[in-house]
Every structure is written in C-alpha cells, then in structure tokens.
Amino acid sequence: MPPTTQHLSTELLTAEALESAAPALAGLLLDAVRAGASVGFPADLTDGAATAWWRARAAAVADGGLLVWTAGPADAPLGTVSLALERYPNGAHRAEIGKLLVHSTARRRGLGRTLLALAERAAAERGRTLLLLDTETGSDAERLYRSSGWTALGAVPDYASDPAGTLRPSTFFYKHLDAATASIETATATTAATRPLG
C-alpha cells in the first residue's frame, strides 16, 4: 500500500538527479501508457526507451530551460510534473506544463492537483505570467485542469494518437498567473526540500 499523499514529499531534480531517477520515472511513464493515457508514446514503449527519454531531458534541466519534480520516494516516485520555460525573448513571460503523471495506485487522492499547483507557483516565482498545456479531450486530466481554473482554448480533432494508435482530439488550455502571488512555500519545494503534500 503506497503512502498517503499527505506523507509524500516533493523534489526539484538537478540534471544529475534526473539521470539517476530516469529508471524510476520510466516506471511512471510506462504505467500511464499501459493505462491508455495519451502522453506521447505507443503501447509498445519499452522500459529502456522510457528511461532514455527521461535521461534525454537532463540537458534541458542543466541549462535551466526545464524543471522536473518528483513526489514520493526517490526510487519509486508516485508522481511527477515538468515545467518548460520559454527561451525566446518575446516569450519570456510564459511556460508550459508537461508530463503531469500520477501512478495508477496513487490516483484520486489529490496528488495531481498538488503537483499542478506546485508547478504553477514555481512559474509565478520565476516571473512567468502565462501557462499553457494540452491534454486528451475527455480525459481525467482535462477534468483536473478545468477544475483548477484553466481556460480551454478549444479542441483540435485527431491531434495525437493514443497508445493503441487511434487518433484522438486534444484540448488546449491556458492560465494567467499573478507573479506577485508566488509563495515562500514554492521556494521550499524548489530547493529539493521535503514539503508535505495534501
């Protein structure tokens, strides 16, 4: 039985920590794919390919363009979320949420919402006032974003295939942030300290 979300901690990964955590993060990715989530990969995704994908993100983490958090034990995280910071000068006010994953054994206990809020606060702390994301239309993730104050721009038919190879629509969302509301709590979470989730 996994720990309750109230007893999980979050960690902002360094590039080196991401490379070390890649096999465990691969498990999260494989779990999502096996559950049918449209997260960019086919049903035949292998553990090796999933691990390599995460390790390939280390360069972006090292140069500051990507932030990746995990929730739970380092060797078996139950959740993760990423925040990609736009690097073009005319987009320095925006960022994109990506790979918000919660293990199937830990869903419906608020972990996804907590990770989303963590990424939003970190974006605000870094002066980002506009966030973007997309997700499969009709998915649990879409319901999470709608209930978390995100605005739907609309759905694009046949935007991406699900793990079985069937083309599905994706809904695109945005959210405006007030940079002045960035909390001290984010600073704690983003220094790899252990902050209770709840």
C-alpha positions in Angstrom: 0.0 0.0 0.0 1.6 3.3 -1.1 1.9 6.2 1.4 -1.0 8.7 1.5 -0.3 11.9 -0.3 -0.2 13.7 3.0 3.1 11.9 3.7 4.7 12.3 0.3 7.5 14.9 -0.3 8.5 16.7 -3.5 11.9 17.2 -5.0 13.1 19.5 -7.8 15.6 17.4 -9.7 19.0 18.5 -10.8 20.3 17.2 -14.1 22.3 14.6 -12.2 19.4 13.6 -10.1 17.2 13.3 -13.2 19.6 10.9 -14.8 19.7 8.8 -11.7 15.9 8.9 -11.3 15.3 8.1 -15.0 14.6 4.3 -14.5 12.1 5.1 -11.7 10.4 7.9 -13.8 10.3 5.4 -16.7 8.1 3.3 -14.5 5.6 6.2 -14.1 5.6 6.7 -17.8 5.0 3.0 -18.6 2.2 2.9 -16.0 0.5 5.8 -17.8 0.9 4.3 -21.2 -0.4 0.9 -20.0 -3.5 2.7 -18.6 -4.2 4.1 -22.0 -3.1 7.7 -21.4 -2.2 9.7 -24.4 1.2 11.0 -23.2 3.2 10.8 -26.4 4.1 7.1 -26.6 2.8 3.9 -28.2 1.6 0.8 -26.3 4.9 -1.0 -27.1 7.0 1.5 -25.2 9.8 -0.3 -23.5 11.5 0.3 -20.2 14.7 1.1 -22.0 13.1 3.6 -24.3 11.2 5.3 -21.5 14.4 5.6 -19.4 16.3 7.0 -22.4 13.6 9.6 -22.9 13.9 10.9 -19.4 17.7 10.9 -19.5 17.5 13.0 -22.7 15.7 15.7 -20.7 18.8 16.2 -18.4 20.4 18.7 -20.8 17.4 21.0 -20.7 17.3 20.7 -16.9 21.0 21.6 -16.7 20.6 24.7 -18.8 17.6 25.9 -16.8 15.0 25.5 -19.5 13.2 22.6 -17.9 12.1 22.0 -14.3 11.2 18.4 -13.2 9.7 17.5 -9.9 9.0 14.1 -8.4 6.7 13.2 -5.5 7.3 10.3 -3.2 10.3 8.0 -2.7 13.3 8.7 -4.9 13.5 5.1 -6.1 9.7 4.8 -6.7 8.1 8.2 -7.2 4.3 8.2 -7.3 4.1 11.4 -9.3 6.0 13.9 -11.5 5.4 17.2 -13.3 7.5 19.3 -15.6 7.6 23.0 -16.4 9.2 24.1 -19.6 10.3 27.7 -19.6 10.1 29.5 -22.9 13.5 30.7 -24.0 12.7 33.1 -26.8 12.9 36.7 -25.6 9.4 37.6 -26.7 8.0 34.6 -24.8 9.9 35.1 -21.5 6.6 35.6 -19.7 5.3 32.1 -20.5 5.9 28.5 -19.7 4.3 25.1 -20.4 3.2 22.3 -18.1 4.2 18.9 -19.3 4.3 15.2 -18.2 2.0 15.5 -15.2 1.9 11.9 -14.2 0.5 10.1 -11.2 0.9 6.4 -10.7 -2.3 4.4 -11.0 -2.0 3.2 -7.4 -2.0 6.8 -6.1 -4.7 8.5 -8.2 -7.8 10.3 -7.0 -6.1 11.4 -3.8 -5.2 14.9 -4.8 -1.6 14.3 -5.9 -2.1 15.5 -9.4 -3.7 18.7 -8.2 -0.9 19.3 -5.7 1.8 18.8 -8.4 0.0 21.1 -10.8 -0.2 23.8 -8.1 3.5 23.3 -7.3 4.4 23.9 -10.9 2.1 27.0 -11.1 3.7 28.5 -8.0 7.2 27.9 -9.4 6.3 29.5 -12.7 4.9 32.6 -10.9 8.0 32.8 -8.7 10.1 32.9 -11.9 8.1 35.8 -13.3 6.0 33.7 -15.7 2.5 35.1 -16.1 1.1 32.8 -18.7 1.0 29.0 -18.7 0.0 26.6 -21.5 -0.7 22.9 -21.8 -2.7 20.4 -23.9 -4.3 17.1 -23.0 -6.5 14.4 -24.5 -10.1 15.7 -24.8 -12.4 13.9 -22.3 -9.6 12.6 -20.1 -9.3 12.7 -16.4 -6.5 15.2 -16.9 -8.8 17.5 -18.8 -11.3 17.5 -15.9 -8.4 18.3 -13.5 -7.3 21.3 -15.5 -10.9 22.7 -15.9 -11.5 22.3 -12.1 -8.1 24.0 -11.4 -9.0 27.3 -13.1 -7.5 26.7 -16.5 -9.3 28.1 -19.6 -9.9 25.9 -22.6 -9.0 27.4 -25.9 -10.6 24.6 -27.9 -10.1 21.1 -29.1 -8.1 20.0 -32.2 -9.5 16.8 -33.8 -7.1 13.9 -34.4 -4.3 15.8 -32.8 -2.4 12.9 -31.3 -2.7 9.1 -31.2 -3.4 7.2 -28.0 -1.1 4.2 -27.1 -3.2 1.9 -29.3 -2.6 4.2 -32.3 -6.1 5.7 -32.5 -6.1 9.4 -33.3 -7.7 11.5 -30.5 -8.6 15.1 -30.1 -6.6 17.3 -27.7 -7.9 20.3 -25.8 -5.5 23.3 -25.4 -5.6 25.3 -22.2 -4.0 28.5 -20.8 -3.9 30.1 -17.4 -2.9 33.6 -16.4 -0.8 33.9 -13.2 -0.1 36.8 -10.9 3.7 36.8 -10.3 3.2 38.7 -7.1 1.4 35.8 -5.6 4.4 33.4 -5.7 4.7 31.9 -2.2 7.5 31.1 0.1 6.2 27.6 0.0 7.4 27.3 -3.6 10.9 28.3 -2.6 10.9 25.4 -0.1 9.6 23.0 -2.6 12.1 24.0 -5.3 15.2 23.6 -3.2 14.6 19.8 -3.1 13.4 20.1 0.5 10.7 17.7 1.6 7.4 19.5 1.7 4.2 17.6 2.8 1.6 17.2 0.2 -2.1 17.3 0.9 
